[in-house]
Each structure stands twice: as structure tokens, then as C-alpha cells.
Amino acid sequence: MISENIENIKKNIAKQKQILSEIDLHYSSLAKSRTDSEKNMLNSQIKSLGKSFEIQAIENLNNLSKIGIAKSLEGATENKKIPFEFQQPAHNEKMLHDNFMKLQSRKNLDIEMEKETLKRIRKKDKKMINSSKKKSNGYVKLANRFFAKTSKKLLSTGKFSEVERAMIKSKLKFIPSSYISILLFTTTLSIFIGILLFIFFLFFNISADLPIITLSVDPILTRLVKVFWLILIAPIGTFLFMYYYPSMEESSVSARINEELPFATIHMAAISGSMIDPSRIFNIMVSTGEYPYLAREFTRLINEINIYGYDLITALKNTSLNSPSKKLSALLNGLATTIGSGGSLPEFFQKRAETLMFDYRIEREKGSKSAETFMDIYISVVIASPMILMLLMVMMKISGLGLGLSTSSITLITVLAVFLINVVFLGFLQLKQPHE
């Protein structure tokens, strides 16, 4: 029994050494970190490692208390009990009555506190149950009513296999057949919108001068050629946008996962050092709430094990197959190989965390460099170019080179061009920059 306790103490000390090395690595990463989100993640991981260190220390104290090192000397006599006379205090009955009333009031207080706790728990349960209820979307119902059969036929023939695959990876809250129905229904509506715009611009013009809307004076055939493209551009643009939207959502989710993955891998390395069941690592990661996008993937992994009954290695491979992030897929495949071959999980996670953190810092550097480059382009395009363009247009109008635009029209065109360029630059920078 003593030898077992000593072995447990040795194991706990080895775990404490590993935890201290992880904390030292985190502090070195914290000194190099630049963003608040990275610092917050590292601080939370340091706190969790500190709690693990305290747990190991408590286990060592318990094991030490079980080891009896001191022995009694031979021939030692037990201490003799000194007799003493018990004196009954005065007013004994009154003291007993007061103590009884105090105990009774404390018992009633505990009962009231338990009732209040139960009420709060029930309220939380009711809120959780109510929040999980979601009403069905009327637009989806309407789209399924018209195009449900068509969408199922198209999916069975494999014509929308790319859209279906992107929806599975991006975790969109639609089943593929419903999304295809929405795509077809929205494209059909856009045809009617294009026809209405075609009819409107066939007979009317929009100008910058008052009145803004005027009747067209062009011949009907000339006007027909000019605005006929509106019938085609509306449905084609709608169809292409909705067709590629799942792929864009997949790319966005992949970028978010790649931002969370280095810190999550460091966290998993610390957890795996406690030698717990590998499947429980993902339960702990989901329960922290610090990695919302990774939590979706890990929840799917847990469901593969608990609901579908797959073993851990099969669940890891299935999750990696349907993951939008290539880095996460590589991590899960490598983890499945390590578990199957009996490798060291802490060492595996440690090596992957170093590689992922290195890639993360490189991506941050690329983002800052691209932001500087686009700032220079923005200054030259948005500030200098509109002024030069407006001067050229005014000079062309004064010299009579055939530019039939008024001064207000030139101003409106310049303002709209600057507005559109700003929107394009802001959107592009938002896509390129990592999320905080």
C-alpha cells in the first residue's frame, strides 16, 4: 500500500513538472502576443493549468497522509487519562432550549435556501427549453411547396453535389433539398423583378437633375436594346450568388477555425497531460465556451461517438472528412493515427501546437503587411484619383469635347465612384484581416 502511494506521488510530481513547462511556454507566448484576444486566450489557459497544478498538489498531500512513516517505540506506555469531575453549568435547561431553537432556525433557513435554489434551477431549465424551440420559416415552406420535388431530383442526379458538400461543411441551418428549393424559388422571383425593371426603364429615365424620373425620348427599338439586359442580369446574378454562397460560408468558417486552432491545441496538450480518456478532451473543450467554431466540430465528433456508436478513431476520421478547415482535418487525422499506433498524445499536441502557432503568427504578419499596402493604394485611388477625374471631366465639358453631362451629374458620378471604392476596400480588408 505504501509503495502504491509513493508511485502515485512520483506520477503526480511528473505531471506537475509538465504543467509547469506548459505554463512557462504560455508565458513566453504571452510576452510575444500582440492582440487582446490572443492574450485573453493565453491567460485563460494559464488559469486552467494552474487549477490542474493545484489538483495534483492536493492529491500529493492525500497520498503523503496515507503513508505512516513514524513508528511507536518499544515499551512505550499509553498516556494515562486524567480523571476530572464534570460540573453541570447553571441554567442547563435554558441553554439546551436556546441551542435547540438555534438549530431549528438554521434548519428552516437551509430549507428556504434549498427552495430558492430549486426555483432558480427550474427557471433556468424553462429558459433553456423555450430557447431551443424555433419556428419554421414561412419562406422556406413556400419554396418547398413549389420546388421540393424538383430539388430532390436535381440532388439525386448529382447536379448540385458541390453545393450540398459545401453546406455540410459550413454547417448551414438548412437541409440541402430545402436550400435548392430556396435557390430556385428566389431565382424565379428575380425573373419577375428583372421584367418589372425592364418595363420601367423602357419608358423612363433616371437623371441627377430635377425631376429625377423623366419620360424617355429615344425610339422604342433603341431603348429596347439598351435595357434588355436587365431581364437577364437579375436572375443570373441571383442564381450565381446563391449557388456560391455555401462555398463562401465554408471559407469564412474555415478562417475562424484556423484562428482558434493554435490556442485550442495548446489547451488540448495541457489536458492530455493528465492522462484522461482522449474522448473526454473534446467534452472539456466544448464546455469551456472559448472556441465557438471549433465547438461545432467537436460537438459533431461527440455525437458520432455517443449517438451513432462509432469508436473514437472512426469518429475522428468522419469529422475530419466533413470539416471545412484543412488544418483541423490534418490534426484529427494525425490524432487518429497517434491513438491507433499507441503514441504519446501530449507530445503530439505539443508539436502540432508549435507548428500551428508559427503559422498563425505568419498569417498575422501577412495581414498587417497587406493592410499597409492597401492603405497606400487607398490613398492614391480614393483621394487623388477622384479629384483628377473630376477636373478632367469639367475641362472636357468646358472645351466641348462631346461630354454631355451637367456639373451636378459630374459631381454625383464622382461621389458615387468614391462611395463604391470605399465599400469595396472596406469589404476586402474585412475579409483579409483576422477576426479579433
C-alpha positions, 0 to 999 in steps of 0.5 A, a space after each residue: 500500500 505504501 509503495 502504491 502511494 509513493 508511485 502515485 506521488 512520483 506520477 503526480 510530481 511528473 505531471 506537475 513538472 509538465 504543467 509547469 513547462 506548459 505554463 512557462 511556454 504560455 508565458 513566453 507566448 504571452 510576452 510575444 502576443 500582440 492582440 487582446 484576444 490572443 492574450 485573453 486566450 493565453 491567460 485563460 489557459 494559464 488559469 486552467 493549468 494552474 487549477 490542474 497544478 493545484 489538483 495534483 498538489 492536493 492529491 500529493 498531500 492525500 497520498 503523503 497522509 496515507 503513508 505512516 512513516 513514524 513508528 511507536 517505540 518499544 515499551 512505550 506506555 499509553 498516556 494515562 487519562 486524567 480523571 476530572 469531575 464534570 460540573 453541570 453549568 447553571 441554567 442547563 435547561 435554558 441553554 439546551 432550549 436556546 441551542 435547540 431553537 438555534 438549530 431549528 432556525 438554521 434548519 428552516 433557513 437551509 430549507 428556504 435556501 434549498 427552495 430558492 435554489 430549486 426555483 432558480 434551477 427550474 427557471 433556468 431549465 424553462 429558459 433553456 427549453 423555450 430557447 431551443 424551440 424555433 419556428 419554421 420559416 414561412 419562406 422556406 415552406 413556400 419554396 418547398 411547396 413549389 420546388 421540393 420535388 424538383 430539388 430532390 431530383 436535381 440532388 439525386 442526379 448529382 447536379 448540385 453535389 458541390 453545393 450540398 458538400 459545401 453546406 455540410 461543411 459550413 454547417 448551414 441551418 438548412 437541409 440541402 433539398 430545402 436550400 435548392 428549393 430556396 435557390 430556385 424559388 428566389 431565382 424565379 422571383 428575380 425573373 419577375 423583378 428583372 421584367 418589372 425593371 425592364 418595363 420601367 426603364 423602357 419608358 423612363 429615365 433616371 437623371 441627377 437633375 430635377 425631376 429625377 424620373 423623366 419620360 424617355 425620348 429615344 425610339 422604342 427599338 433603341 431603348 429596347 436594346 439598351 435595357 434588355 439586359 436587365 431581364 437577364 442580369 437579375 436572375 443570373 446574378 441571383 442564381 450565381 450568388 446563391 449557388 456560391 454562397 455555401 462555398 463562401 460560408 465554408 471559407 469564412 468558417 474555415 478562417 475562424 477555425 484556423 484562428 482558434 486552432 493554435 490556442 485550442 491545441 495548446 489547451 488540448 496538450 495541457 489536458 492530455 497531460 493528465 492522462 484522461 480518456 482522449 474522448 473526454 478532451 473534446 467534452 472539456 473543450 466544448 464546455 469551456 465556451 472559448 472556441 465557438 467554431 471549433 465547438 461545432 466540430 467537436 460537438 459533431 465528433 461527440 455525437 458520432 461517438 455517443 449517438 451513432 456508436 462509432 469508436 473514437 478513431 472512426 469518429 475522428 476520421 468522419 469529422 475530419 472528412 466533413 470539416 471545412 478547415 484543412 488544418 483541423 482535418 490534418 490534426 484529427 487525422 494525425 490524432 487518429 493515427 497517434 491513438 491507433 499506433 499507441 503514441 504519446 498524445 501530449 507530445 503530439 499536441 505539443 508539436 502540432 501546437 508549435 507548428 500551428 502557432 508559427 503559422 498563425 503568427 505568419 498569417 498575422 504578419 501577412 495581414 498587417 503587411 497587406 493592410 499597409 499596402 492597401 492603405 497606400 493604394 487607398 490613398 492614391 485611388 480614393 483621394 487623388 484619383 477622384 479629384 483628377 477625374 473630376 477636373 478632367 471631366 469639367 475641362 472636357 465639358 468646358 472645351 466641348 469635347 462631346 461630354 454631355 453631362 451637367 456639373 451636378 451629374 459630374 459631381 454625383 458620378 464622382 461621389 458615387 465612384 468614391 462611395 463604391 471604392 470605399 465599400 469595396 476596400 472596406 469589404 476586402 480588408 474585412 475579409 483579409 484581416 483576422 477576426 479579433 
